[in-house]
Amino acid sequence: QVQLVESGGGLVQAGGSLRLSCAASGRPTRGYGMGWFRQAPGKEREFVAAISWSGSNTYYSDGVKGRFTISRDNLKNTVALQMNSLKPEDTAVYYCAADGSRGYYSGYSGSYYADGMHYDYWGQGTQVTVSS
């Protein structure tokens, strides 16, 4: 089993920055693809960003491309999401997720990582609120 714990959320003004972190425990996740999703009140969960196990491939939703950066540290079993130029529409609960279905595999497409059904483990989420 893998436990994921997100941190780093909070309240920030529009145009500001936040850095989310996801710490994995229970089993090393260095071979897993990792993703960030978010869910705003009254809306469905949506894909934000993902990274392959090696970190060589990254994927972003159109709405955050150029503003957010996903990265990982496989020695520390952590994944980070650097969020810059935040907008009020980025307000949501942000979730970290791990795809443990096929370790050490980088052949998946961006559409694969964008589908939450492919992730086996989820964190509890961290709230991000961007004020206008």
CORZI-V922489 format. One record per residue. RES is the residue in one letter. PHI is phi in degrees with one decimal (* if undefined). Layout:
res:RES phi:PHI
res:RES phi:PHI
//
This chain:
res:Q phi:*
res:V phi:-122.6
res:Q phi:-109.9
res:L phi:-119.0
res:V phi:-129.0
res:E phi:-91.0
res:S phi:-152.6
res:G phi:103.3
res:G phi:-71.0
res:G phi:164.2
res:L phi:-103.6
res:V phi:-143.7
res:Q phi:-79.2
res:A phi:-54.7
res:G phi:92.6
res:G phi:-83.1
res:S phi:-132.9
res:L phi:-143.6
res:R phi:-123.5
res:L phi:-91.6
res:S phi:-129.7
res:C phi:-128.6
res:A phi:-106.3
res:A phi:-104.0
res:S phi:-143.1
res:G phi:94.6
res:R phi:-161.6
res:P phi:-61.1
res:T phi:-107.9
res:R phi:-62.1
res:G phi:-96.8
res:Y phi:-100.9
res:G phi:-71.1
res:M phi:-127.8
res:G phi:-140.7
res:W phi:-119.3
res:F phi:-127.6
res:R phi:-144.7
res:Q phi:-141.3
res:A phi:-92.1
res:P phi:-56.7
res:G phi:77.5
res:K phi:-121.6
res:E phi:-76.9
res:R phi:-63.0
res:E phi:-132.9
res:F phi:-70.8
res:V phi:-116.5
res:A phi:-159.9
res:A phi:-149.0
res:I phi:-143.6
res:S phi:-71.6
res:W phi:-60.5
res:S phi:-86.0
res:G phi:86.7
res:S phi:-76.7
res:N phi:-119.7
res:T phi:-128.3
res:Y phi:-138.8
res:Y phi:-138.4
res:S phi:-73.2
res:D phi:-60.2
res:G phi:-71.3
res:V phi:-118.8
res:K phi:-57.5
res:G phi:89.6
res:R phi:-113.7
res:F phi:-108.3
res:T phi:-135.7
res:I phi:-100.5
res:S phi:-149.2
res:R phi:-146.4
res:D phi:-126.7
res:N phi:-71.7
res:L phi:-72.2
res:K phi:-98.7
res:N phi:57.3
res:T phi:-128.5
res:V phi:-131.2
res:A phi:-122.0
res:L phi:-130.6
res:Q phi:-86.7
res:M phi:-116.8
res:N phi:-114.9
res:S phi:49.2
res:L phi:-65.8
res:K phi:-121.4
res:P phi:-55.8
res:E phi:-71.8
res:D phi:-83.3
res:T phi:-61.9
res:A phi:-179.1
res:V phi:-89.4
res:Y phi:-103.1
res:Y phi:-117.6
res:C phi:-96.8
res:A phi:-142.9
res:A phi:-126.5
res:D phi:-102.3
res:G phi:-97.5
res:S phi:-73.2
res:R phi:-149.3
res:G phi:-68.3
res:Y phi:56.5
res:Y phi:-122.4
res:S phi:-116.5
res:G phi:-88.6
res:Y phi:-76.7
res:S phi:-88.7
res:G phi:-62.8
res:S phi:-66.6
res:Y phi:-64.0
res:Y phi:-67.1
res:A phi:-77.0
res:D phi:-93.6
res:G phi:-61.3
res:M phi:-67.3
res:H phi:-86.0
res:Y phi:-100.6
res:D phi:-95.7
res:Y phi:-129.8
res:W phi:-134.4
res:G phi:-84.9
res:Q phi:-84.8
res:G phi:97.6
res:T phi:-135.7
res:Q phi:-80.6
res:V phi:-120.3
res:T phi:-124.2
res:V phi:-114.3
res:S phi:-91.9
res:S phi:-89.5
//
